[in-house]
Amino acid sequence: MRILIVSKYFPSDFVTRVHGVFQRFRMFLDAIKDIGQIDALSYVANDFDVSPASIARLELSLSKYWDVDVRLCLCKRPNVKGPVLKWKHFRSKAIGTFSRTGFSETNGIEQIKAFEACLNSKPDKIFVHKLGSMGPLLKTHKLLPKVYLDLDDIEHVTFLRGIRLRREWYKQLFNSALVPALFWGEYKAIQLAYRTFVCSDKDKIYLTNRWGLNGVVEVPNAVKIPETQPITSEQTLLFIGSYKYKPNIDAAEFLLKQVWPIVYREIPGARLMIAGEPAEKIRAHAMGIPGVEVLGFVKDLENLYRYSRVICAPILSGGGTRVKIIEAAAYGKPIVSTRIGAEGLQMRDGYDILIRDDPKLFAEACIKLLTDFEQCNQLGSAAHKTIVQRYDQAKVKSLIQKYFGD
């Protein structure tokens, strides 16, 4: 069996490109590489070297990194030149999903040609990584084999949540006008796919029952189960994320401005660690907040978790499920999250996680865990048990292979 992977998320840096999007992609890759030969089409930045010699070197690197022989095709994304009138930009985004920023990079003439060239190799199945890579499949007139789409976030839901966080009414109104086109593009993409993978049963029910879409199945985010770690005596909070993703920026701002001052006032010896990059995108990064350590990218996550008492997930927008929560729970760490942060995960407030939306209540939960060793142990142990039962990567890989065997 030959499987063509289509993605615009090329892992050009194998060291730092390890956040949730790439972890989920790697999980799918590790599952499907055992059942078929891999061709990979990736849409890369316009300044990327796509010469035959460069592609040959990258094929060797990817084959070694992914532990599978890969036939690689690279196609540059369009290079947008010159100023664009605001009303024209708005009109194009309102009319079609794949004219939007984040989607338009894969559906130009050259990008469709690159995809059709890959079809000449007669793949038996196509795996599309995220909605933004579906443009060529929707625009080509060539016959397609079975298409499997990983829709880790329901994009129109994520977009709507982002709109609600905007303070200016006119920006809310402007962006609301873009939702119908985004929804329609997402709807057509799911219709085209033989199977659409979502992160949670909640997302599956939403797409199936509310919108009548078929072929939607749950493939949860998952992690390799590590050994649990003892609860540290250090009074440390940790938030970790990629700050190229706006919901993580908003979460860090919420934590630094509204939650941490309450915690620090109550426990002056406590520390808050902010891990991930680029940290400079967090506006509060330059404020010199007492007790806060900005770590940047941390390669040794196991060691980072070892010295973290409580993991925070104050997510206010976005979709899918948070790998950061699954990962922390796998280490046996107690977690405080917002409702959206814990959304889609089969975890229960007060049993294996604490869910608090109000900043004062969020802070009080953190304070309680920083001062109550026994509750930390109970919460962390229950969280680890949940992850082993429901989010073990070995079990989820078997599920993926089952779906690709349909």
N, C-alpha and C positions, 0 to 999 in steps of 0.2 A: 504494500500500500504506500502511495506517495501522498504526503500532506503538505500543502502550501500554507505557510504562515504569513499573514499580511499585518504589518504594524507600522506605526509612525513613532514608536518609542524604541529607538535603537539604543542598546546599552553600550554606548561608546566608552564609558568608564565602568569597568567591572568592579571597582573598589567602592565608589560612592553611590552608584545607581542601585541601591538595595532597599529603597523604601517600598511601600505597599504595592504600587503599580507593578514594579519589577518582581517583587516576591510572588505575586499572583501569576504573572506571566511565566515565571520560572517553574511554578508548580504545574501549570498546564503543559509546558514544554517537557518536563521530566516524565509526565504521564504519557504523552503521545509519542515521544521518541522511542518508546519500547514497542510500539505497534506499527511503525511505518518509517519510511525515509522522509527526511525533512528538507524542503525548499523554503527559503525565507526571503520575502520581499519587504524591504524597509524603506520608508520615506525619510530622508535625512535633510539636514540644513543645507541651504544653498551653497555654502562655502565648504562643504564636506568634499573630501577627495574621493571621487568615484571612478578613478582610473582602474583599468584591469589589474595592474600591479597592486594597488591599494586593496581592491576587493579580494584578491588572492591571499594577501596577508591577513585580512580580516576573517576570511573563511577559516584559515588555520587557527586563528585566535579563538573564534567562536566555537569551532569544533572541539578545541581543547577545553574551553571554559564550560561548554554545555555537555561535554563528554558524548558527542554524537557527530557523525559526519553531516555537514551542512552545505547545501548549495545556495550561495548567497547572491541576491540581486539588490542593488541599491539604486534608488531614484531620488533625485533632488526635488525638494519642494519648490513651488513657484516663488520667484523673486519679485515681490511687489515693489514697483518703482513709482516715485512721484506722489504728490499729495492726492488724497481722495476726498471729494466733497462730502461733508457730513451726511447730507440728505441722501446721496447716492449710496454711501456706505450703509446707512440705516435701511434703505429700500432693499438692497441686496440681501441683508441679513434677515429682514422681515419676510422676504419672499421665499427663501430657501434655506434649509438647515445647513447644507454643505457649502454655502457662501459665508458662513460664520467663521470668525477666528477660532482656530482649533479644529475645524473640519475642512476648510477650503484647501489645505495643503496637499490633499490626496486626490483631488478630483479634476485637475486640469488635464489638458490634452496629453501632455507627456506622461503624466502619472497614470492615466488610463492605459496608454500604450505599454508602459512598463508592466502593468498588471496583465494585460492581454498576452504579452510576450511570455510571461510565466505560465499562462494557461496552455501554451504550446507544448509544455512538458507533460500535459495530460495528468494533472493531479487528481487523485481519487476523492479528496476532501480538502476543504479550505477552512482554516481556522483564522478568524478575524479578531485581532486584539483591540477591543474597545470600539465604540461607535465611530470615532473620528477616522477610522481606517476603512469604513464601509463605502465611501464615495465611489471608488472605481467599480465595485460590484453592482452598485445601483445604476451606474451610467453606461456600463458596457452592454453591447448587444449580443455578446457571445454566450453560448450555452455554458452554464455553470454546474459543477458537481455539487454535492451536498455542502452547505455552508454552515459553519458553527461559529456563532458570535458570542464573545465574552462581553457582556454588558455589566461590568462590575458596579457601575453607578447608573441609576436611571437618570439620564441627563436632564430631562425637563423638570424632574423633582428637585435635583440639585440646583438647577438654575433658579427656580422659583424661591428656594430657601435663601439663595444669595441675594435676590432682589429685596427680600424682607429686611435684610440687614442694612440696606442703604438708607441713609438718613434723609436725603433730599427726595421730596415727593416727585419731582419731575424726572429724576433718574429711575425711580420705581416705575413710573408710567411709561417711560421710554423703553425700558427693558421688558416690561410686561407685554409690549406689542410684539416682542420677538418670540414669545413662548409658543404660539400656534405652529410656526414653521419648524421650530425645534421638535415639538411633539410629533408632527406629521412625518418628519424625516426619521425619527426614532421608530415610529409605527411601521413605516415602509421597510426599514432595515430588519425589524423583527419578523415581519411577514416573509421577507426573502429568505431568512435563515431557516434551516431545517431544525436546528436546536439553538436556543438562546440561553446562555448561562447567566444567572444572577446570584448574588451573594447570600440571599436569605429567603426563607419561606414567605416572609411578609412581602418582599418585592415580587415573588412569583405570583402570589394571590392577587396583588394589585394589578399586574399586567394581564393576568388570565381572566379574573372575574370582572374587573372594572372595564377593561378595554377589549375583551374577547380574543386575545392573542393566543395562538397555539404554539406548542413546541418550547415553552419556557420552563426551564428546570433549575433547581437550586444546586449550585456547586459552591459551598461556603469557602471563605478564606480559611486557611489552615497553616499550621506550623509543624516543624519537626519537634517532637516532645523532648525537651532537655531535662536534666536532673533538677529537681526543685532546690531552691536556695533557702537557707535559714533567714529569718527576719533580722535585719541589721538593727543594732541598738542606736545607730546614728539617726537623727531626726531630719531626714532628707525627703524631699518631694522631687519627682522627675516628670518632665514633659518632654516627649521626643517626637519629632516629625520632620517632614520636608517642607521648607518654607517657600518653595516654589508653588505650593498648593495653598490657595487663599484661606480655606477653612482652618488650616493649621496656623496661619498667621493670626486670624481672628481669635482662635483659641488661646494662643500665647498672649495676645493683648488682654483678653478677658482675665486670664490667670494672673498676669503681672499687675494689672491696674486695679482689679476688683476683688480678687481672692487673696493674693499673697500679702497685701498690707494688713489684712485681718489676722492671718496666720502669724506673721512676723511680730505683730504687736503682742500677741498672746504668748508666742514662743520665740524670744529674741535669738536663741541659739540655733534655730532651725535654718536649713538651707533649701533653696529651690534651684534645681539644675535644669537648664534649658539646653537640650541636645538636638543636633541637626543643623543643616545649612540650606540656603544662605541666611544666617541669623540677622544680618543687617536689614533684611526686609521687615523685621519686627520693629515697629516704630519705637517701642519702649526699650529697645536694645541699647540705645545711647543714653538712657536716663540715669545710669549708675544706681540702680535700686539696691538698697542694702540686703544682704543675704542671698542675692541671686548670682549664680555662676552660669555664664554663657559658654558652653563647651564646644560649639561647632560640631563638625562631623566626628563621630566616635566609632572607630572600627571595632573595638572589643566590647560588644554589647553585653556579653555575659558578665564582664567585670563591672560595667556600668550598672546593671541591674543588681549586682551583689551589694553595692553601696547605696542602693535606693530603697527607702523604707516603704514609700507610698507612690503609686503611679497615678498621674492625673490625666484625664482625657476630657477636657472641657470644650468639646466640639459643639459649635453652634449652627453649623450648616454642613452641606455635603450630602453624600449618599453612600450606598453600599454598606459595608461593615468595616470596622477599624482593626487592621492587623495589629496595631500597637497594643490594643487591649488583649487580643488573643495571645500575643507574644508575652506580655507581662504576666498574664494568668498562667501561662505554661510554666513560668519560673516560680509560680506560687506566690506572686506578689499581690497585696491588697490594692484595689483600684477604686478611685472615685471618678465618676463620669457624669456628664450631662445625659439627658434622655436621648438626644440625637447621637451622642457619642456611642452609647450602648445599643442603639437601634439595630434590630435584625439579629442580634446575638441572643442565643437562648441562655441568658444569664438573669438571675433574679435579684432584685434590689433587697439588700439586707441578708442575703444568703451567700452569694459569691461575688457581689459587687455592691457599691453604694452609688445610688443615682440621685443627683442633686442639680437642679437647674438654677436656683437662686444663688448668687455669689456668696451671700452670707452663710447660707446652709452648706454650700460647697466647702467653704473655709472651715466651718465647724466640723464637718466630716473629716477633713484632713487633720485638724487639731486633735480630734478624738483618736485617730489612728496613730498619730505621732506620739501619743501619750499612753496608749493602751496596747501593750504588747500582745495580750491574749486575743483581743479582737483582730489584730493584724494576722495572727496565726490562723484563727478560725476562717477568716475571709479568704486568705491566700490559699489555704488547703482546699477549701470548697471550690475556688476558682480553678485550681489545677485539675481537680477531679472533673469538672465540667469540660475543660479543654480536651482532656484525654478521651472522654466519651464522645464528644461531638466534633472536635476540630483537629484531630490527628491527621497530619498530612498524608501518611501512608494510606489511611482509609479513603481520603478524598481523592487521591490519585487513582485508586481502584474504581471509584465512581466515575471519574472522567473517562477512563479507558472503557468502561461499560457503555457510556453514551457514544463514544466514537466508534464502538463496535456495532451500533445500530445499523 
